[in-house]
Every structure is written in C-alpha cells, then in structure tokens.
C-alpha cells in the first residue's frame, strides 16, 4: 500500500499500481488459523472493555512500570482492564522471559473456583503465600 499525498485520493492509502491481488486459495494459505483466533480474541477483549463502560481512548499501562497496576495517569487498572487478552498475553510472555511474576490464583481466575490460572502480573516485591494462608505479620 502507498499513501496518496496528492491527487483525487489525497490522504488515503491505496494499493500499489503493480500489485496483483492474490486469489482466494492463496489468501487462505497465507492466513493461519492462529492469526484468526488472535484477531478474534483481541476483538472480544475490546468489546468487553467497551461493554464495561471504558472508552476506546482509555490509557494503557506504561511499559516501563515494574507492574501493570496503574495507567499512565496514575489511576489503578481494574481487573477488567488487566484481563484484556493483550495484557494477559504480555504477562505470560514476560514471565516466560523471567521479567515478571504472575499471580496464578485469585481475581483473574476465569472459572471463579480456583480451577484455572489468572495470569495477572504481581509485583516482585510482594510476599508470596499459598491460597488461604495469611501474609506474615498480618492478623
């Protein structure tokens, strides 16, 4: 694609003149099922946020923060925002690279019964305790 700076279609992206559009079978070979599922998952997450009352221009978390618990303006992210597919995927990838730690049980568990993982990012400074136990020093 090329951006039209002049002419009747100024300000729009257009296909390059020498580009031929592939036939349907070629397109099917190019698009993997994983790509379709990824796009659908992101659309579902976006729709869930919109349904929960978040606008399309809601601030995302700052990548440079140690934990994803606050938006750029300093307000805490809600569980709904933290469970967006792009957030949980990023959390899992960072944990696999040993750059983050995950809270495997708790609010983000999709079953609500402790039968799945939540994949919410947790601060590396937090004390880790097993489910049902209390933090040391708490009453």
N, C-alpha and C positions, 0 to 999 in steps of 0.2 A: 504494500500500500504506500501511497505517497500523499503528502499533504498539499493541497491546492492553495498556493499563495496568491495566484492571480486568476483571472478569467471568470466564467459564469458560475463555477462551483467553488469560489473562493471561500476558504475557511472550513472545507470539508476534506475528509480522507477518501481517496478513490483508488481503485485497483490500478496497478501499473498497466500501461498500454500493451506491453509484451507478455503479460501474464495470461495463461490459459487456465480456466477453472477446471479442476480435476473432475472426473465422473464420479458417480455415487460410490461405486465399488472401491475406488482409490481412497476416497474420503473415509469410508468405513475401515479400511486398513490403517489409516493414519490415526484415527481416534480410538484409543484403548478404552475398555470398559472402566478401568480405574480412573481415567480422566473424567468420564461422565459422572461417576459416583462422587468424585471430588467436587465437581461443579454443583451437583445436586445438594450435597451436604452443606456447602457454603450458602446456597440459596435458602435452604431450610433454616440454617442458623441466623441468617439475615432477617428472614421473615419472623422468626421467633422473637428477635430483638425488637422489630417494628411492632409486632403484636403486643409486646410488653410495654410499649409506650416510648421506646427510645427512637430518636430521630436518626435520619440517615447520616447526619454530620456529627454524631457523638464522638468525642475524643477517644482515641485508642490509648492503650497504655504505652508509656515511654519504654523503648527497648533497652535503655541504659540502666533501668532500675534493677536492683537485685531481685525483687519480687514483683509480680504483677498484682498489686493490690490497690493501686491508685492510678487515676487517669492523669493526663498532663496537667490539668488544673489543680491536682492535689486531692480531689474527691475520691473516696474509695469506690472501686468497681463492685458492682453487685454480683451475686452468684450467677445470675442470668448472663451477665456480660462475660464473666470468667469462663462459663461453659460454652461459649461460642466455639464452633468447630475449629476455627483458625487459632484460637487461643489454646485449646487443649492439645491440638497437634503440635503447636510450637513448644508447649510444655514437655510433651513426650520426647520430642527431638532434643531439646536442651538437656533433659535428664539422661538420655542415651549418650550424650556427649560429655556427661559429668559436669555440666554447667548449672544444673538446677536440681532441686529435690522436689518430689511430689508427695502430696497427702493422698494416700491410696484409699482411705475411707473417710466418710463424713458427708458433708453437704453435697458434694458433687456426684455422689453415687447415683446413677440413673435408676437403679431398682428401688432405692429408698430403704432397703433391708440389709445392706451390707454384703450383697451377693456380687457386686461388681466394683470396679475401681473408679475413683473420681477424677484423677489426673489434674487436680488443682495444684498450682505451684505453691510451695510453702517456703517461708524464709529459712535460710540455712542456720539462722540464729535461734530458731525455735527449738525447744526441748521436745524430743520425740518420745511419746508414750504410747502404749498399746491401747486399743479401744477399750473404754470402760475404766481405765486407770486415771488417777489424778496426777497433775504435774507435781514434782517435788516442791515442797514449801506451800502448797495450796491446802486449804482446809476443807 
